[in-house]
Amino acid sequence: MMLASIDRLMVQCFTYFPSGCWSERTEVHKAAYLGQASELQDLIQGGASVNVVAVDSITPLHEACLRGQAQCVRLLLDAGAQVDARNVDGSTPLCDACSAGSFECVRLMLEHGAKANPALTSRTASPLHEACMGGNSDCVKLLITMGACLESYDLYYGTPLHVACVNDRIDCVKVLLNAGAKVNAARLHETPLHHAAKNMQVEMIEILVEFGANIYARDQHERKPVDYTTPGSPSSACLQFYETTPMTLQQLCRLAVRRKLGTQALKVIGQLEIPKLIISYLCYQ
């Protein structure tokens, strides 16, 4: 579930801090969660298991990643922590690191072999989904570099681009689109542009349309993106402008080139022997 990481964090806050807390967590869990690196190192040197699980199958590595405790993550990994361990929701530590928006934890996990595309279940989202929800565009870039699937599908939100638009993560939207994410991907016929319109995000609307978003797409309620805006608002005016003003031939050519090249667009365009100004335009720079 997309909010599983947030729910776990809330539960843990109640578990750790009242009197009698930590009854279901080991000292290794506690040190990892709180970022107590020296205590954690002492426990590891004393023979404590780094792969011990709590009743909800959360490992110390999950705890450290969820809190963005990079130093503890490194200690656990160096001591042999299982990099792709799954908790009761099916989430891996990498998912938690992405949810926390911790670039350093994400980098460490990937360097130690964490799967950028773990098998999904009805209760889990991909690391890329979680990174888009967390809003760290650098994490998104790193995951994409490591082969994260741009079109992985979450039952609740759809693709990572849907998630980025739902959560107003415009920097993540830009990264996904430039990497070749499908701008008109749909969940129940609802496109990323529908979400941008609902959130009244003019800049996001403009970016999506420039990348080829269909302003006439209708969702399961037969509503277009403009139908979700407030009449007279900047977002409404923006979409109405696009409905009445066709794209230029220059814009259409850029879209045609990008669609043909797909996810290889940036790499291939950068190798073309054409003026840098044209390369910049084709790469939306």
N, C-alpha and C positions, 0 to 999 in steps of 0.2 A: 504494500500500500504506500502511496506517495508520502503520506504524512506519518508513516510508521516511525521514522527517525525522530521526528518532533515529539510524537507520543511517548517514545521510549525515554527521551530526555526529561519530559515532565514527570514520568513515573519515577525515574531515578532520583530526581530532585526530592521527591517525597520519601524515597527509600533511604537515601544517604544521610539526610540531615536531622530528622527527628531523633528523640532518644530511642535507644535500642536499634538504631539503624545498622545497615550492613549485615543483617542476619542472613541474607541470601547472597552476599558478595564476599569474596575472599579479600585478604589484604592486598593481594596483587591487583585485583579489580579496583580497589579503592585508590591505590597509589597511581594507577594508570589514569583513572578518571580525573583525579585532582592534579595530575601533573607533577607528582612528587617523585622526580627522577632518581634522586639519591636513595630514597626509601625503596623504590622499585628495584634499583640495582642491587641493593643489599638483599632483598628478598630472592632475587634471581641467583645471586651468588650463594645464598643459603640453601638452594635446592628447590625453591618453590616452582611449581609448574606454570609456564606462561600460557598453556593451552587449557587451563581449568575453565569449566563453563558454569554459569549460574543456571538457575532453573529455567530461565527463558533462553538458554543457549547462547547468551552473550559472553564473549571471551574478553579478557583484558585488552586485547587489540581493538575490539569493537569500542570499548570504553574510551581508549586513548584517541581513536580516530574521531569519534563523535564529539569530543571536546577539543579537537585540534591540538592535542598534546604531542607535538612532533618529536621531542626528545624521548618521551616514553615510547612512542611508536618505534623509533629507531632501536631502543634497548630491547623491546619485545621481539622485533624482527631478527635482530642479531642473535637473540637467544633461541630462535627456532619457532616463533609463533606461526601458526597456520595462517597463511596470507589470505586464503579464500574461505575461511570458516564462515558458516552461515548461522545466523541466530534464528529464533523461533519464527520470525517473519520472512526468513529467507534472504535477508540482506547480508552483504559481505562488509568487512571493515572498509573497503574502498568506497562503498556506497555511503557509509557514514562519514568518511573523510570529505567526500564531495558535498554531502549535505551540510557539513560544517563550513564549507568554503575554505578549507585549509589547503593551500597550494603545496606547502611543504609536506604535509601528510600524504596528499595525493601522489606527489612525486616519489616519496619514499616507497609507498605501496607498489606503484608501477615498476619501480626499479627492482623490487624484490619479487616481481613476477605476478602481481595481482592481475586478474583477468579484467580487461576493459569491457568485455561483453559477457558477463556471467549469465547463465541460463535464467530466464525470468519466470516468475510464477504469478499467480493471480494476486498475490499480496506484495509483490516487489516491483520496483522500477529499476532501470539501469543506472549505473554510475553517472552517465551523461544526463539523464533526467534529473538526478539529485543535484548535480553541479549547476544545472540551469535554475533549479529552484533555489539553491544556495546563492546564486548570483555572482560567482567568481568566474569572470570570462577567461582568466588565465588557466583555471582548472579545465574549462571547456576546451580551450586550445590544446592543452596537453593531452587530454583524453582523445581528441580527434587525431592528433599526431600519432597516438599509440593504437589507432585503428578502431576507436569507438564507433559503433553503428549510428549513423545520423538519423536513421528511420526506425530505430527500436521503438516498440509500441507499448504504451502503458494503457491499461484498461480504463483508467479513470480520466486521463488527460489526453492521451494520444502520443504524438512524437515529442522529442525534446524541444522542438520549435514551438509547439503548442504550450508546453510548460513555461518556456521563457516568456512568451507573450502573456500568458495568464498572470504571471508574477511580475510583469513590468521590468523584465531584465533586458533592457535594450542593448547593452553591450554584448550579452550572450546571443541575442537575436542576430546582431551583425556578424558575429563569428560563425554562427551556424549557417547563415545564408551564404557567406563568402566561401564556406567550405563545401557548399553544394547541397544543403538541406532542401528538401522539396517544399517550396513556399505554399503550395496548394494542397498539401497533405490534409486529409480530413478525418475527423472522428465524428460519427453520426452526422456527416455532411458539414460539420463545423470546422472552419479553417482557422489558421492563426490570425488572419485578418479580422475575423469575427471577434476574437478575443481582444485584439488591439482596439477595435471600435468600441467594445463594451467598456474598456478601461479609459476611453477618451484620450488615447495616446497619439497625438498628431504626428510626432516624429517617427514613431514606430509604424504608423499607417503609411507614411511616405516611404520609408525604407522597404516595407513589404511590397508596396505597389511597384517601386523601382525594380525590385527583383522578380516582378511578374505575377504578383498576387491578383487573383480574379476578384474584382470589385463587385461582380454580379453573382458570385457564388451564393447559393441559398442553403441554409442549414435544415435540420429536420423540422423546423417550424416554418419553413418557406420564407425565412427572413434573410435579407442581404445585410452585409456589414453596416451600411448606412442606417438601416432600420434600428440599430442598437444605439445610435447616437442621439443626443438631445438636439432637436431642431434649433438652428441658429448658433450652435456651438462651433468652435474651431474644427473639431473632428468631423462634424457633419458637413461643414463647408468644404473641408479637404476632400472628402469622399465624393461630394457632389461635383466638385471641380474635375476630379478624375473621370467621373461618369460622363461629363459633357466635353471633356478635352482629350482627344486621342493622343496616344504617345507619338513622339516624333519618330521618323525613320531611323534616326541615330540610336534612340533608345531601343527600338524594336530589333535592330541589328545586334546590339549588345546582348539582349535577351536570347536571341537565336544562337549566338556564339556560346554563351554560357550554358544553355540547355544542351547543346551538342556535346560540349566537353564534360558536363556533369561535375563530379567530384574532383576531376583532374584539372579543372579550369585554371586555378591559380598557378599550378605548376607549369602547365602547357603555355599559358599566355605569357608567363615570365620568360619563356625561352624563345618567343617569336622575335624575329629580326624586324621589328617595327618601332616607330618613334615611342619614346617613353611616355609621352603625353597620351597616346592611344592605349598603351598598356595600363596606365593609371586609370583611364576611363573604363576599360574592360574589367578591371579589378575593383571597381567602385571605390577608388581611393581619392 
